[in-house]
Amino acid sequence: MRKSRFSEEQIVAILKESEAGMNNAELCRKHGISDKTFYKWRARYGGMQVSDVKKMKTLEEENAMLKRILGQKELDIMALKAVVEKKW
């Protein structure tokens, strides 16, 4: 996945500017982002603080690690079942 030009902290700061009353079109022009990007950020990070974003990122990383572990365990179980079911 492509890395964003903006960090999560910067994204939250931009969204705070919008909440402060700045026009969305001006805000997008000022920071060089599209309307679609702004609304996508608002859907994902809206109402969050910087600490909330950091917690979310660590939870996403942990979740990805647990999914990899679960996948490996399922492969091991399938391999063991195949060995047990094999007729000697």
Buried (B, 14 or more C-beta within 10 A) or exposed (E): EEEEEBEBEEBBEBBEBBEEEEEEEEBBEEBEBEEEBBEEBBEEBEEBEBEEBEEBEEEEEEEEEEEEEEEEEEEEEEEEEEEEEEEE
